[in-house]
Amino acid sequence: MKGRTLGAAGVSIALLLAVAMANIPSAPRVLAAGRYRIRAERIAPGLKLLRIRDSRGPNRIRVLKLDLTSNLTLDMELANDEIPGHETTSSMATRNGAVAAINGDYTLLPSDPLAGRPVHMFAQNANLVTSPLLYGRNFSLSHDEQTVFIGHPRYDAWLTQAETAEVWEIAAWNEVPAEFGEFSVYTMEGGWNHKPPRDACSARLHPTAPPALRDEQTSVTQSFAVGEVVCRSRRLGRRGATVISAPWGSAEGTQIKKGLTTGEQVTLDWTTGWPGVDETIGGNPTLLESGVMTAESCSGSYFCDRNPRTGIGIHANGKVMLVTVDGRQEKSVGMTPVEFARLFQYLGATSALNLDGGGSTTMWVRGGLVNRYSEEAERPVGSAILVVPQVPVPAPSPTATPSPTPTATPTPEETQLRTLSLDTASTCDQLRDPASTGGLLDHLARENGGITYFGGQLRRALEVYRGVVPCGSGDTRS
């Protein structure tokens, strides 16, 4: 669906917004422009905040505009640094010394079986955390932070044996259960609920170098030495390392048992299909792509109605925009996906992605929330996008011999900040929210032929949203 041409009023608004964003002084400035009343302030060199009141909604809009050439950078942050993880955006921002933050990807719940992880492909600091559970969209950032990509990533991951150059395709990364006919990888970020499987052939891989982009910038690669290789009913523990597994009795399981030997050198690679990318976070749907509106009018699902929204976009001048719209309130009713896309157009975006919304919608700036959440308290979420100061960190030296990475003991303050909430009443809100995970799955199912469009944990999440099964029930021992 092509973008709608702006009328004279729309052009005036777009021009006024452009002027406001390009000429914002350090002190707050208020600009009235028809339906919009804009209060702008500089948060830090390279970062500006717009507080916009839209009289037509009415709506309260918050826009962070980031210049990636400044001394600020974007970081994708996983809640609690592992899955399953649910943590407030405020907590993730605080413990990472962020200047500002918004909530990130849709997530499945730690209180539900096989769940508690970002729905889409997720990577931070060159470490792949999850492969995608569905055909989605991503916001990806190049290593030098000068190039941004928004669209459908081409997830690929593979293991290469150094001696034979044999390549094995990795179908799933921190995904349970392990599927027959596939290789799966499990890292320490998988936490207690995404461990290597039982009844499998598995090999423990010890890192011998940190992850890094290949010279040709096509993928992120990391070298490993093979440790223990087993086929058994009991799962192989990670012990600070990475484990590759396949079901016992499968051809892939036999390859692991016969093809890997202790001490052998291997590499693991992953890519989004975009050059130079080492961080990525997912969302759905895209709102704009290359200046064309991709959000379409829809009906039949509450996801299509006016709801709180969170999104990220790219301005025509290359700056990144982090945007929230409050909703379900008298003074801010929220937006449909199409209205949200039009807002990004008015703001001068060429591409934009819708992130987790509803009660998850959160914007945090310098120690406090600047938007009003739609629930009684700030909702714990699975990930966030942080704006942080660039602090050069020396690359770790390669490890000469395989050795498990010790787990750091958190301080009492860190423990308090990173407490994992498994309270069903609060965490299940995301599966029951029409603009969060449950609503997205309901919308996609209606667009693609019904509940059978999904399998496994996604289907169960949709059943929770539709009230077919209760949230939090089921066997979590797999």
MIFILO-943764 format. One line per field, with one value per residue (C-alpha): chain; x, y, z; residue number from 0. Coordinates in nm, 4 decimals. Layout:
N
palum A_... .
px X_... .
py Y_... .
pz Z_... .
kolti NUM_... .
This chain:
478
palum A_A_A_A_A_A_A_A_A_A_A_A_A_A_A_A_A_A_A_A_A_A_A_A_A_A_A_A_A_A_A_A_A_A_A_A_A_A_A_A_A_A_A_A_A_A_A_A_A_A_A_A_A_A_A_A_A_A_A_A_A_A_A_A_A_A_A_A_A_A_A_A_A_A_A_A_A_A_A_A_A_A_A_A_A_A_A_A_A_A_A_A_A_A_A_A_A_A_A_A_A_A_A_A_A_A_A_A_A_A_A_A_A_A_A_A_A_A_A_A_A_A_A_A_A_A_A_A_A_A_A_A_A_A_A_A_A_A_A_A_A_A_A_A_A_A_A_A_A_A_A_A_A_A_A_A_A_A_A_A_A_A_A_A_A_A_A_A_A_A_A_A_A_A_A_A_A_A_A_A_A_A_A_A_A_A_A_A_A_A_A_A_A_A_A_A_A_A_A_A_A_A_A_A_A_A_A_A_A_A_A_A_A_A_A_A_A_A_A_A_A_A_A_A_A_A_A_A_A_A_A_A_A_A_A_A_A_A_A_A_A_A_A_A_A_A_A_A_A_A_A_A_A_A_A_A_A_A_A_A_A_A_A_A_A_A_A_A_A_A_A_A_A_A_A_A_A_A_A_A_A_A_A_A_A_A_A_A_A_A_A_A_A_A_A_A_A_A_A_A_A_A_A_A_A_A_A_A_A_A_A_A_A_A_A_A_A_A_A_A_A_A_A_A_A_A_A_A_A_A_A_A_A_A_A_A_A_A_A_A_A_A_A_A_A_A_A_A_A_A_A_A_A_A_A_A_A_A_A_A_A_A_A_A_A_A_A_A_A_A_A_A_A_A_A_A_A_A_A_A_A_A_A_A_A_A_A_A_A_A_A_A_A_A_A_A_A_A_A_A_A_A_A_A_A_A_A_A_A_A_A_A_A_A_A_A_A_A_A_A_A_A_A_A_A_A_A_A_A_A_A_A_A_A_A_A_A_A_A_A_A_A_A_A_A_A_A_A_A_A_A_A_A_A_A_A_A_A_A_A_A_A_A_A_A_A_A_A_A_A_A_A_A_A_A_A_A_A .
px 0.0000_0.1548_0.1890_-0.0837_0.0110_0.0085_-0.2230_-0.1252_-0.1940_0.0111_0.3023_0.2897_0.2946_0.5844_0.7807_0.7147_0.8225_1.1389_1.2180_1.1472_1.3753_1.6562_1.6672_1.5989_1.7815_1.9035_1.6058_1.2556_1.0742_0.7016_0.5723_0.2022_0.1199_-0.2498_-0.3389_0.0047_0.1560_0.5258_0.7569_1.1175_1.4309_1.7868_1.8554_2.2236_2.4471_2.3010_1.9725_1.6497_1.3108_0.9824_0.6688_0.3788_0.0097_-0.2143_-0.5581_-0.7237_-0.6789_-0.6353_-0.2902_0.0268_0.3299_0.6939_0.9791_1.3485_1.5669_1.9200_2.2198_2.4347_2.7388_2.7332_2.8903_2.5722_2.4954_2.2032_2.2167_1.9711_1.9180_1.7817_1.5829_1.7829_2.0568_1.9004_1.5793_1.3271_1.3580_1.1040_1.2272_1.0994_1.2460_1.3380_1.5403_1.7265_1.8076_1.9221_2.1536_2.3184_2.3780_2.1498_2.0482_1.7127_1.5241_1.2084_1.0635_1.1585_1.0317_0.7224_0.7965_0.6641_0.6234_0.8469_0.5369_0.4269_0.5876_0.8663_0.8378_0.9996_1.2025_1.1875_0.9557_1.1881_1.5605_1.7573_2.1296_2.3273_2.6983_2.7626_2.6011_2.3031_2.0406_1.7368_1.6406_1.2983_0.9829_0.7836_0.8260_0.8770_1.0638_1.3747_1.5623_1.9331_2.2406_2.5834_2.8926_3.0124_2.6586_2.6457_2.3988_2.0507_1.8330_1.4565_1.2759_1.2694_1.6055_1.7397_1.8287_2.1132_2.3459_2.5950_2.8793_3.1999_3.4588_3.8084_3.9795_3.7233_3.5460_3.2162_2.9223_2.6134_2.3094_2.1781_1.7987_1.7284_1.9096_1.7857_1.4592_1.2748_1.1902_1.4716_1.3089_1.3851_1.5895_1.7517_2.0648_1.9949_2.2330_2.1965_2.3934_2.4162_2.1589_1.9068_1.8742_1.6957_1.4088_1.5987_1.8541_1.9969_1.7449_1.7202_1.7392_1.9857_2.3346_2.5146_2.8587_2.9869_3.1736_3.4224_3.4947_3.8560_3.7945_3.5247_3.2587_3.3574_3.2550_3.4260_3.6633_3.4099_3.1423_2.8929_2.8459_2.9458_3.1799_3.3221_3.5803_3.5351_3.7131_3.4966_3.4665_3.2499_3.0471_2.7648_2.4448_2.2246_1.8868_2.0266_2.0848_2.4398_2.4892_2.6348_2.8708_2.9499_2.9926_2.7706_2.6036_2.4976_2.2320_2.0102_1.7563_1.9017_1.8326_1.8270_2.0825_2.1942_2.2465_2.4644_2.6665_2.7373_2.8422_3.0609_3.1669_3.2929_3.5910_3.7219_3.9744_3.8602_3.8304_3.4979_3.3338_2.9756_2.8493_2.5226_2.3843_2.0756_2.1637_2.2566_2.6270_2.8106_2.5209_2.6021_2.2904_1.9270_1.5819_1.2439_0.8964_0.5855_0.4593_0.6777_0.5029_0.7136_0.9775_1.1879_0.9302_0.6316_0.3613_0.3484_0.0989_-0.2449_-0.5944_-0.7239_-1.0239_-1.1469_-0.8701_-0.8341_-0.4708_-0.6024_-0.7810_-0.6387_-0.3860_-0.0680_0.2191_0.5985_0.8071_1.1468_1.2221_1.4837_1.4590_1.5460_1.8618_1.9775_1.8814_1.7030_1.3619_1.2238_0.8506_0.5749_0.2051_0.0081_-0.3326_-0.6443_-0.6661_-0.9009_-0.6256_-0.4538_-0.6567_-0.3751_-0.3344_-0.4118_-0.1115_-0.2005_-0.2274_0.1058_0.2618_0.1228_0.2749_0.6173_0.5591_0.4784_0.7981_1.0019_1.0755_1.1554_1.1341_0.9728_0.8951_0.6179_0.7449_0.5652_0.2835_-0.0221_0.0673_0.4313_0.4673_0.7343_0.9778_1.2380_1.4633_1.7328_1.5979_1.2233_0.9336_0.8211_0.5113_0.2097_0.1660_-0.1855_-0.1773_-0.1444_0.2338_0.5171_0.5009_0.8065_0.9064_1.1491_1.3849_1.4560_1.6398_1.8803_2.0543_2.3898_2.7157_2.9888_3.2558_3.5383_3.5705_3.8905_3.8205_3.8879_4.1982_4.1363_4.1406_4.4309_4.2689_3.9040_3.7754_3.4213_3.3268_3.2486_2.9163_2.9524_2.7753_2.5360_2.5494_2.2401_2.1581_2.1792_1.9684_1.7005_1.7041_1.7044_1.4524_1.2623_0.8891_0.6989_0.3739_0.1103_-0.1251_0.1333_0.3413_0.0409_-0.0800_0.1350_-0.0483_-0.3865_-0.3066_-0.4519_-0.1513_0.1148_0.2155_-0.1301_-0.2942_-0.0216_-0.0598_-0.4387_-0.4046_-0.1549_-0.3710_-0.6777_-0.4736_-0.3279_-0.6089_-0.6603_-0.4964_-0.3334_-0.0990_0.1035_0.2487_0.4148_0.4623_0.3165_-0.0067_-0.0273_0.0304_-0.2569_-0.4791_-0.4004_-0.4996_-0.8272_-0.9042_-0.8821_-0.6210_-0.5148_-0.1824_0.0843_-0.0417_0.1423_0.4566_0.7812_1.0163_1.1024 .
py 0.0000_0.3286_0.6246_0.8858_1.2206_1.5018_1.7941_2.1573_2.1315_1.8132_1.9748_2.2741_2.0448_1.8434_2.1629_2.3029_1.9751_1.9737_2.3299_2.2449_1.9431_2.1162_2.4302_2.3215_2.5255_2.3792_2.5243_2.3850_2.5585_2.5457_2.5576_2.5559_2.4198_2.3645_2.0278_1.9921_2.1673_2.0839_2.1286_2.0568_2.0274_1.9048_1.6073_1.5725_1.6680_1.4716_1.3827_1.5861_1.5186_1.6387_1.6340_1.6661_1.7143_1.6143_1.7745_1.5455_1.2233_1.3601_1.2067_1.2590_1.1819_1.1571_1.1633_1.1082_1.2148_1.0720_1.1755_0.8620_1.0754_1.2138_1.0573_0.8558_0.5092_0.2645_-0.0644_-0.3535_-0.4807_-0.8190_-0.8115_-0.9613_-1.0463_-1.3870_-1.5599_-1.5973_-1.2391_-0.9706_-0.6396_-0.2835_-0.0489_0.1845_-0.0894_-0.1853_0.1809_0.2468_-0.0504_0.0219_0.3931_0.4928_0.8467_0.7380_0.4188_0.2701_-0.0788_-0.3286_-0.6476_-0.8530_-1.1370_-1.4674_-1.5230_-1.6983_-1.8192_-2.0189_-2.3412_-2.3119_-1.9346_-1.6197_-1.4956_-1.2276_-1.3336_-1.2154_-1.2344_-1.0581_-0.9857_-0.7546_-0.6709_-0.9236_-1.2055_-1.3738_-1.4422_-1.5712_-1.6884_-1.5668_-1.7593_-1.6052_-1.4093_-1.0663_-0.7414_-0.6022_-0.2851_-0.3551_-0.1426_-0.1732_-0.2134_0.1403_0.2663_0.4646_0.2405_0.1352_-0.1324_-0.1790_-0.4692_-0.8490_-0.9965_-1.3106_-1.5184_-1.7585_-1.9352_-2.2129_-2.4157_-2.4687_-2.7341_-2.5871_-2.9043_-3.0294_-2.6990_-2.8882_-2.6547_-2.7357_-2.5085_-2.4022_-2.3830_-2.2574_-2.0479_-2.0712_-2.2252_-2.5119_-2.7858_-2.9062_-3.0150_-3.3455_-3.2884_-2.9660_-2.8478_-2.6160_-2.3938_-2.3052_-2.0232_-1.8979_-1.6282_-1.9117_-1.9155_-2.1853_-2.2382_-2.2642_-2.5289_-2.7988_-3.0813_-3.4274_-3.7359_-3.5650_-3.5762_-3.2638_-3.1038_-2.8376_-2.5580_-2.3427_-1.9956_-1.9309_-1.5750_-1.3081_-1.2707_-1.0345_-0.9347_-1.1217_-0.9135_-0.8995_-0.7780_-1.0461_-1.2220_-1.2291_-1.5176_-1.6758_-1.9512_-2.2455_-2.5581_-2.8689_-3.0081_-3.3001_-3.4809_-3.7137_-3.8863_-3.9550_-3.9073_-3.6547_-3.3012_-3.1696_-2.8650_-2.5475_-2.4734_-2.1272_-2.2487_-2.2948_-2.6250_-2.7565_-3.0288_-3.2461_-3.5144_-3.8581_-4.0841_-3.8050_-3.7721_-3.4451_-3.6165_-3.8769_-3.5966_-3.4428_-3.7752_-3.8905_-3.5567_-3.3661_-3.4646_-3.3152_-3.0374_-2.9809_-2.6191_-2.4908_-2.1547_-2.0374_-1.7641_-1.5717_-1.2967_-1.0846_-1.0678_-0.7004_-0.6076_-0.5089_-0.5755_-0.6978_-0.5763_-0.6307_-0.6228_-0.7271_-0.5832_-0.6038_-0.4638_-0.2173_0.1194_0.2788_0.1375_0.3651_0.6420_0.4194_0.3452_-0.0295_-0.0248_-0.1162_-0.0662_-0.3806_-0.4932_-0.7911_-0.7752_-0.5323_-0.4953_-0.2768_-0.0368_0.2682_0.1560_0.2794_0.2425_0.2274_0.2528_0.3311_0.5051_0.6714_1.0394_1.1465_1.3090_0.9789_1.0455_0.7764_0.8520_0.6643_0.7323_0.6525_0.7368_0.7017_0.5383_0.4130_0.7452_1.0418_1.2780_1.0256_0.7620_0.5945_0.5226_0.2567_0.1159_0.3383_0.6494_0.5609_0.5305_0.8727_1.0198_0.8919_1.0468_1.3820_1.3516_1.3107_0.9373_0.7315_0.3907_0.2913_-0.0224_-0.0867_-0.2397_-0.3981_-0.1666_-0.1491_-0.1641_-0.2216_0.1265_0.3082_0.5958_0.6705_0.9789_1.0740_0.8956_0.9031_0.8139_1.0864_0.9056_0.7755_0.3993_0.2654_0.0283_0.0712_0.0311_0.0100_-0.3296_-0.5591_-0.6354_-0.8694_-0.6187_-0.2494_-0.0081_0.2095_0.5365_0.5197_0.7177_0.5707_0.4348_0.2484_-0.1034_-0.2995_-0.6251_-0.9288_-1.1307_-1.4692_-1.7631_-1.9967_-2.3073_-2.4009_-2.2838_-2.2269_-1.8651_-1.8079_-1.6507_-1.3192_-1.2919_-0.9933_-0.7268_-0.6780_-0.3657_-0.5597_-0.8373_-0.5868_-0.4273_-0.7568_-0.9567_-1.1821_-1.1538_-1.4764_-1.3403_-1.4695_-1.1757_-0.9237_-1.1131_-1.2623_-0.9117_-0.9173_-1.2212_-1.0649_-0.7173_-0.6370_-0.4185_-0.6457_-1.0066_-1.1633_-0.9000_-0.9229_-1.3011_-1.2677_-1.0162_-1.2326_-1.5425_-1.3627_-1.2370_-1.5807_-1.8321_-1.8900_-2.0389_-2.3212_-2.0563_-2.1025_-2.4040_-2.4723_-2.1871_-1.9216_-2.1164_-2.1596_-1.7861_-1.7116_-1.9564_-1.7671_-1.4390_-1.5879_-1.7471_-2.1057_-2.1999_-2.0228_-1.8415_-2.0102_-2.3674_-2.6562_-2.8627_-2.6638_-2.9620_-3.0114 .
pz 0.0000_-0.1081_0.1266_0.1193_-0.0341_0.2220_0.1673_0.2269_0.6001_0.6215_0.4393_0.6754_0.9761_0.8349_0.7644_1.1098_1.2684_1.0592_1.1665_1.5293_1.5252_1.3402_1.5567_1.9122_2.1784_2.5060_2.6960_2.6240_2.3431_2.2654_1.9092_1.8171_1.4702_1.4079_1.5549_1.7157_2.0157_2.0390_2.3362_2.2439_2.4552_2.4208_2.6468_2.5556_2.2637_1.9739_2.1492_2.1455_2.2984_2.1500_2.3652_2.1221_2.1956_1.9069_1.9402_1.6850_1.8827_2.1285_2.1789_2.3767_2.1602_2.2644_2.0119_2.0808_1.7896_1.7973_1.5909_1.5543_1.4690_1.8256_2.1332_2.1901_2.0635_2.0506_2.2423_2.2233_2.5774_2.6864_3.0096_3.2973_3.0424_2.9828_2.8808_3.0202_3.1276_3.2081_3.3481_3.3291_3.0707_3.3588_3.5272_3.2078_3.1414_3.4985_3.5364_3.1995_3.2576_2.9694_2.8815_2.7382_2.6462_2.4973_2.5258_2.2542_2.0885_2.1592_2.3987_2.5215_2.8913_3.1433_3.3266_3.0216_2.8976_2.6390_2.6520_2.7832_2.4889_2.2160_1.9342_1.6569_1.5840_1.8593_1.8926_2.1185_2.1157_1.8352_2.0388_1.8759_2.1435_1.9539_1.6079_1.4827_1.5745_1.2905_0.9691_1.1140_1.0724_1.2388_1.3149_1.2613_1.3200_1.1601_1.3758_1.3001_1.3780_1.0545_0.8695_0.9785_0.8183_0.8671_0.7048_0.6954_0.8021_0.6368_0.9399_0.8694_1.1122_1.0572_1.2083_1.0095_1.0937_1.0593_0.9378_0.6848_0.6047_0.6362_0.7036_0.9133_0.8984_1.2404_1.2212_1.5744_1.8349_2.1950_2.0820_2.2494_2.1895_1.9636_1.6383_1.4675_1.1521_1.2767_1.4536_1.7479_1.9461_2.3150_2.4774_2.8338_2.7498_2.7214_3.0992_3.2949_3.0501_2.7211_2.8062_2.5767_2.5287_2.6766_2.4522_2.2228_2.0795_2.1971_2.1951_2.4302_2.2486_2.4427_2.2971_2.1968_2.0709_2.1110_1.8397_1.5584_1.2087_0.9297_0.7179_0.4352_0.6854_0.5767_0.9112_1.2762_1.3527_1.6685_1.7127_1.9499_2.0682_2.0972_2.4477_2.5583_2.2878_2.4053_2.3006_2.6046_2.7695_3.0201_2.8862_2.8400_3.0599_2.9102_3.2026_3.0713_2.7135_2.4061_2.3169_1.9738_1.9842_1.7669_1.8670_1.9368_1.6381_1.3816_1.1005_1.2581_1.5932_1.4251_1.2605_1.5991_1.7516_1.4623_1.3137_1.6200_1.8343_2.1562_2.0906_1.7326_1.6162_1.4794_1.4126_1.4533_1.2192_1.2018_0.9806_0.9177_0.5487_0.5857_0.5773_0.8926_1.1325_1.4830_1.6724_1.5817_1.7424_1.6051_1.5711_1.3531_1.1223_0.9332_0.9031_0.6289_0.3949_0.1701_0.1997_0.1144_0.3710_0.4354_0.7244_0.5943_0.7257_0.8933_1.0933_1.2892_1.5507_1.8404_1.7316_1.4473_1.6833_1.8580_2.1170_2.2851_2.0361_2.0385_1.7221_1.5770_1.2500_1.0330_0.9393_0.5873_0.7299_0.8820_1.2433_1.4418_1.5940_1.8958_1.9266_2.1764_2.1719_2.4946_2.4736_2.6526_2.8360_2.8186_2.7034_2.4768_2.2948_2.1005_1.7302_1.4730_1.2806_0.9824_1.2011_1.3581_1.0120_0.9155_1.2310_1.1251_0.7819_0.9444_1.1483_0.8293_0.8519_0.5437_0.7185_1.0484_1.2503_1.5021_1.8284_2.1242_2.2337_2.4548_2.8225_2.7234_2.5690_2.7710_2.7197_2.9863_2.9797_3.2317_3.5347_3.4790_3.2507_3.0106_2.8861_3.0793_3.0723_3.0339_3.3316_3.7063_3.6958_3.4444_3.2757_3.2768_2.9165_2.7414_2.5806_2.5333_2.3054_2.5026_2.4181_2.5955_2.5925_2.3745_2.6067_2.4302_2.5719_2.4905_2.3063_2.5282_2.4436_2.2760_2.5162_2.4422_2.5866_2.6385_2.9748_3.1010_3.1599_3.5295_3.6159_3.8007_4.1349_4.1229_4.3919_4.6128_4.4100_4.0816_4.2286_4.3243_3.9785_3.7908_3.9909_3.7547_3.8070_3.7484_3.8858_3.6461_3.6988_3.5732_3.3170_3.1416_3.0578_2.7438_2.6086_2.6851_2.5508_2.2051_2.1112_2.2613_2.1891_2.2082_1.9915_1.7263_1.7034_1.6829_1.3984_1.2073_1.2495_1.1121_0.8180_0.7422_0.7701_1.1404_1.4465_1.2476_1.1020_1.4222_1.5940_1.9277_2.1697_1.9370_1.9007_2.2756_2.3268_2.0888_2.2769_2.5987_2.4310_2.3088_2.6455_2.5207_2.7827_3.1029_3.1118_3.3182_3.2931_3.1340_3.1650_3.1674_3.2030_2.8320 .
kolti 0_1_2_3_4_5_6_7_8_9_10_11_12_13_14_15_16_17_18_19_20_21_22_23_24_25_26_27_28_29_30_31_32_33_34_35_36_37_38_39_40_41_42_43_44_45_46_47_48_49_50_51_52_53_54_55_56_57_58_59_60_61_62_63_64_65_66_67_68_69_70_71_72_73_74_75_76_77_78_79_80_81_82_83_84_85_86_87_88_89_90_91_92_93_94_95_96_97_98_99_100_101_102_103_104_105_106_107_108_109_110_111_112_113_114_115_116_117_118_119_120_121_122_123_124_125_126_127_128_129_130_131_132_133_134_135_136_137_138_139_140_141_142_143_144_145_146_147_148_149_150_151_152_153_154_155_156_157_158_159_160_161_162_163_164_165_166_167_168_169_170_171_172_173_174_175_176_177_178_179_180_181_182_183_184_185_186_187_188_189_190_191_192_193_194_195_196_197_198_199_200_201_202_203_204_205_206_207_208_209_210_211_212_213_214_215_216_217_218_219_220_221_222_223_224_225_226_227_228_229_230_231_232_233_234_235_236_237_238_239_240_241_242_243_244_245_246_247_248_249_250_251_252_253_254_255_256_257_258_259_260_261_262_263_264_265_266_267_268_269_270_271_272_273_274_275_276_277_278_279_280_281_282_283_284_285_286_287_288_289_290_291_292_293_294_295_296_297_298_299_300_301_302_303_304_305_306_307_308_309_310_311_312_313_314_315_316_317_318_319_320_321_322_323_324_325_326_327_328_329_330_331_332_333_334_335_336_337_338_339_340_341_342_343_344_345_346_347_348_349_350_351_352_353_354_355_356_357_358_359_360_361_362_363_364_365_366_367_368_369_370_371_372_373_374_375_376_377_378_379_380_381_382_383_384_385_386_387_388_389_390_391_392_393_394_395_396_397_398_399_400_401_402_403_404_405_406_407_408_409_410_411_412_413_414_415_416_417_418_419_420_421_422_423_424_425_426_427_428_429_430_431_432_433_434_435_436_437_438_439_440_441_442_443_444_445_446_447_448_449_450_451_452_453_454_455_456_457_458_459_460_461_462_463_464_465_466_467_468_469_470_471_472_473_474_475_476_477 .
